[in-house]
Structure formats: C-alpha cells, structure tokens
Amino acid sequence: MADPYPSLPIQELVSACGRGEALAWEEFIKRTQPLVARACLRAARSWGERDPAVIEELVQATYTKLVAGRLLADFQPHHPDAIYGFLKLVAARVAHDQCKAARAAKRGGEGPEVEFDEATAGVASPSAAPDASLLLQEIETCLTPHLGAHQVNRDRLIFQLYYRLGLSAAAIASIPCLELGVKGVESLLNRLTRQARSQLMTGRRETAAHGDD
C-alpha cells in the first residue's frame, strides 16, 4: 500500500499529526525542516549566534516542543498557509528562549528554559492507557539528567518519536535534521532505555526503603 502522506495538502497533514499518526509526523518534519531551520537561524543571529551545531539543536528543540506540547493537535488555521507562520513563531520563540538562557548561563545566572508541557505530552494515541502515558513521563524525567547540553533536544525528540508516535528506527533515521543512521538510532534508544531502567529501579528501591522506615 502506497504511503499517502507525501501527497497530502499541508492542512490535512497537520491534522494527521494532531491525531498522532506516526508516518504523518515523519512527512511533516521532512517537509517543514527547511522553514524551521531558517526561522531558528534568523532568531539566533539576533543574539549573535551562528554556530551550525547550535542552530541544529534549536531545530530539534522546536520539533520536540511540537511533539511534546500537542501544539499541532490544538492548532486552528485561519487560512490554508497559516501553519507556516505558526511554525516560524514557534521556532523563533524556542530559539530566543534558549539563546537568552545560554547568555544568562555564561554570565552566571539562570536564564529561562523552554517549557515543555509534560502533562499533555501523550500524542501517540488518544486511547493510550493512562498508566502507559504516566510511565513514559516518568521515564523521560529519568532520562534528562543523563543527557548533556548537546544531546538533550535530539535524544528527547527521538525518544518521543519512537515511544509516543511509534515511528520505526528506520523512519526516524530518515529525518534529515537528526543526522543518524538506523543503527545509530537503535543504539541511542538502547542506551536511553538502559539508563531509564536503571534510574527507575534505583528510585523504586529508595522509595521502598523509605517506606520500611
């Protein structure tokens, strides 16, 4: 059966993403990545930031926010091309927030971080079991301390694409901005899973020990 998503108009593709259809997200990222990258670059330049690696992190952070925050599910277009302006705004906000936080950190302060709405992050399926959604949130919380500054956005996005949206490792590897092959994605997911399992087990042992006090 042919993949219908490459031929979908952008409004229908956005709606499919809002319903949590994994292949729709794959096509959406492929189709919109150049626009998001340009918006991130433009915003970052206003802060004097031109490092390609930083721009790539901002692109990944933008898609992470879109996936985690159900932004496409809640998006209401006022005209056929409204999604493009919306994406520019989201990308610019992410870039400005992160550049501002980075500058504050260099000065010894704590700048504001981009907020990810963990409570509404379950975009994989509206019928997903609540326990499964809560477990994923718990795992994501465990993962964050293990990720360096250059890893957190990409690794978090890959985790969400795989576990929340159900994309295969091959589908994730085909997304240009992630710059990983299939084996690289599989290796990363295995590492994140091991780290999360270890952290969860440690936390539960500590909870049980306190309960026995």
Contacts in CASP RR format, 6 or more apart in sequence:
PFRMAT RR
TARGET T0000
AUTHOR 0000-0000-0000
METHOD contacts of the structure
MODEL  1
MADPYPSLPIQELVSACGRGEALAWEEFIKRTQPLVARACLRAARSWGER
DPAVIEELVQATYTKLVAGRLLADFQPHHPDAIYGFLKLVAARVAHDQCK
AARAAKRGGEGPEVEFDEATAGVASPSAAPDASLLLQEIETCLTPHLGAH
QVNRDRLIFQLYYRLGLSAAAIASIPCLELGVKGVESLLNRLTRQARSQL
MTGRRETAAHGDD
3 23 0 8 1.000
3 27 0 8 1.000
5 13 0 8 1.000
5 16 0 8 1.000
5 23 0 8 1.000
5 24 0 8 1.000
5 26 0 8 1.000
5 27 0 8 1.000
6 27 0 8 1.000
8 16 0 8 1.000
8 24 0 8 1.000
8 27 0 8 1.000
9 80 0 8 1.000
10 31 0 8 1.000
10 80 0 8 1.000
10 81 0 8 1.000
10 83 0 8 1.000
10 84 0 8 1.000
11 77 0 8 1.000
11 80 0 8 1.000
11 83 0 8 1.000
13 24 0 8 1.000
13 27 0 8 1.000
13 28 0 8 1.000
13 31 0 8 1.000
14 28 0 8 1.000
14 72 0 8 1.000
14 75 0 8 1.000
14 77 0 8 1.000
14 83 0 8 1.000
16 24 0 8 1.000
17 24 0 8 1.000
17 25 0 8 1.000
17 28 0 8 1.000
17 72 0 8 1.000
17 73 0 8 1.000
18 24 0 8 1.000
18 70 0 8 1.000
18 72 0 8 1.000
18 73 0 8 1.000
18 75 0 8 1.000
18 123 0 8 1.000
19 73 0 8 1.000
19 126 0 8 1.000
20 73 0 8 1.000
20 123 0 8 1.000
20 124 0 8 1.000
20 125 0 8 1.000
20 165 0 8 1.000
22 124 0 8 1.000
22 161 0 8 1.000
22 165 0 8 1.000
22 166 0 8 1.000
22 167 0 8 1.000
22 171 0 8 1.000
23 167 0 8 1.000
23 171 0 8 1.000
25 67 0 8 1.000
25 161 0 8 1.000
25 165 0 8 1.000
25 167 0 8 1.000
26 167 0 8 1.000
26 171 0 8 1.000
26 172 0 8 1.000
26 174 0 8 1.000
26 175 0 8 1.000
28 72 0 8 1.000
29 63 0 8 1.000
29 175 0 8 1.000
29 177 0 8 1.000
30 174 0 8 1.000
30 175 0 8 1.000
30 176 0 8 1.000
32 84 0 8 1.000
32 87 0 8 1.000
33 59 0 8 1.000
33 175 0 8 1.000
33 176 0 8 1.000
33 177 0 8 1.000
35 84 0 8 1.000
35 87 0 8 1.000
35 88 0 8 1.000
35 91 0 8 1.000
36 59 0 8 1.000
36 62 0 8 1.000
36 63 0 8 1.000
36 87 0 8 1.000
36 91 0 8 1.000
37 55 0 8 1.000
37 59 0 8 1.000
37 177 0 8 1.000
39 62 0 8 1.000
39 87 0 8 1.000
39 88 0 8 1.000
39 91 0 8 1.000
39 92 0 8 1.000
39 95 0 8 1.000
40 55 0 8 1.000
40 58 0 8 1.000
40 59 0 8 1.000
40 62 0 8 1.000
40 91 0 8 1.000
40 92 0 8 1.000
40 94 0 8 1.000
40 95 0 8 1.000
41 50 0 8 1.000
41 55 0 8 1.000
42 92 0 8 1.000
43 58 0 8 1.000
43 91 0 8 1.000
43 92 0 8 1.000
43 95 0 8 1.000
43 96 0 8 1.000
43 99 0 8 1.000
44 50 0 8 1.000
44 54 0 8 1.000
44 55 0 8 1.000
44 58 0 8 1.000
44 95 0 8 1.000
44 99 0 8 1.000
46 96 0 8 1.000
46 99 0 8 1.000
47 96 0 8 1.000
47 99 0 8 1.000
47 100 0 8 1.000
47 103 0 8 1.000
49 55 0 8 1.000
49 99 0 8 1.000
49 102 0 8 1.000
53 150 0 8 1.000
56 177 0 8 1.000
56 179 0 8 1.000
57 98 0 8 1.000
57 150 0 8 1.000
57 153 0 8 1.000
57 154 0 8 1.000
58 91 0 8 1.000
58 94 0 8 1.000
58 95 0 8 1.000
58 98 0 8 1.000
58 153 0 8 1.000
59 91 0 8 1.000
59 177 0 8 1.000
60 153 0 8 1.000
60 154 0 8 1.000
60 157 0 8 1.000
60 177 0 8 1.000
60 178 0 8 1.000
61 94 0 8 1.000
61 98 0 8 1.000
61 114 0 8 1.000
61 153 0 8 1.000
62 87 0 8 1.000
62 90 0 8 1.000
62 91 0 8 1.000
62 94 0 8 1.000
62 95 0 8 1.000
63 157 0 8 1.000
63 177 0 8 1.000
64 116 0 8 1.000
64 153 0 8 1.000
64 156 0 8 1.000
64 157 0 8 1.000
64 160 0 8 1.000
65 71 0 8 1.000
65 90 0 8 1.000
65 94 0 8 1.000
65 114 0 8 1.000
65 116 0 8 1.000
66 72 0 8 1.000
66 90 0 8 1.000
67 121 0 8 1.000
67 123 0 8 1.000
67 157 0 8 1.000
67 160 0 8 1.000
67 161 0 8 1.000
67 164 0 8 1.000
67 165 0 8 1.000
68 116 0 8 1.000
68 117 0 8 1.000
68 118 0 8 1.000
68 121 0 8 1.000
68 123 0 8 1.000
68 156 0 8 1.000
68 160 0 8 1.000
69 116 0 8 1.000
69 117 0 8 1.000
69 120 0 8 1.000
69 121 0 8 1.000
69 123 0 8 1.000
70 117 0 8 1.000
70 120 0 8 1.000
70 121 0 8 1.000
70 122 0 8 1.000
70 123 0 8 1.000
71 90 0 8 1.000
73 123 0 8 1.000
75 83 0 8 1.000
75 86 0 8 1.000
77 83 0 8 1.000
77 86 0 8 1.000
93 114 0 8 1.000
94 114 0 8 1.000
97 112 0 8 1.000
97 113 0 8 1.000
97 114 0 8 1.000
98 113 0 8 1.000
98 114 0 8 1.000
100 111 0 8 1.000
100 112 0 8 1.000
101 110 0 8 1.000
101 111 0 8 1.000
101 112 0 8 1.000
101 113 0 8 1.000
101 114 0 8 1.000
104 110 0 8 1.000
104 111 0 8 1.000
104 112 0 8 1.000
105 111 0 8 1.000
118 137 0 8 1.000
118 140 0 8 1.000
118 141 0 8 1.000
121 133 0 8 1.000
121 136 0 8 1.000
121 137 0 8 1.000
121 140 0 8 1.000
121 160 0 8 1.000
121 164 0 8 1.000
122 128 0 8 1.000
122 133 0 8 1.000
122 136 0 8 1.000
122 164 0 8 1.000
123 164 0 8 1.000
123 165 0 8 1.000
124 163 0 8 1.000
124 164 0 8 1.000
124 165 0 8 1.000
124 166 0 8 1.000
136 163 0 8 1.000
136 164 0 8 1.000
138 200 0 8 1.000
139 159 0 8 1.000
139 163 0 8 1.000
139 196 0 8 1.000
139 200 0 8 1.000
140 156 0 8 1.000
140 159 0 8 1.000
140 160 0 8 1.000
142 195 0 8 1.000
142 196 0 8 1.000
142 199 0 8 1.000
142 200 0 8 1.000
143 155 0 8 1.000
143 156 0 8 1.000
143 159 0 8 1.000
143 192 0 8 1.000
143 195 0 8 1.000
143 196 0 8 1.000
143 199 0 8 1.000
144 152 0 8 1.000
144 156 0 8 1.000
145 199 0 8 1.000
146 192 0 8 1.000
146 195 0 8 1.000
146 199 0 8 1.000
147 155 0 8 1.000
147 156 0 8 1.000
154 178 0 8 1.000
155 188 0 8 1.000
155 192 0 8 1.000
157 178 0 8 1.000
158 172 0 8 1.000
158 178 0 8 1.000
158 180 0 8 1.000
158 185 0 8 1.000
158 188 0 8 1.000
158 189 0 8 1.000
159 189 0 8 1.000
159 192 0 8 1.000
161 167 0 8 1.000
161 171 0 8 1.000
161 172 0 8 1.000
161 175 0 8 1.000
162 168 0 8 1.000
162 169 0 8 1.000
162 172 0 8 1.000
162 185 0 8 1.000
162 189 0 8 1.000
169 182 0 8 1.000
169 185 0 8 1.000
169 186 0 8 1.000
169 189 0 8 1.000
170 182 0 8 1.000
172 178 0 8 1.000
172 180 0 8 1.000
172 185 0 8 1.000
173 180 0 8 1.000
173 181 0 8 1.000
173 182 0 8 1.000
173 184 0 8 1.000
173 185 0 8 1.000
178 185 0 8 1.000
180 188 0 8 1.000
END
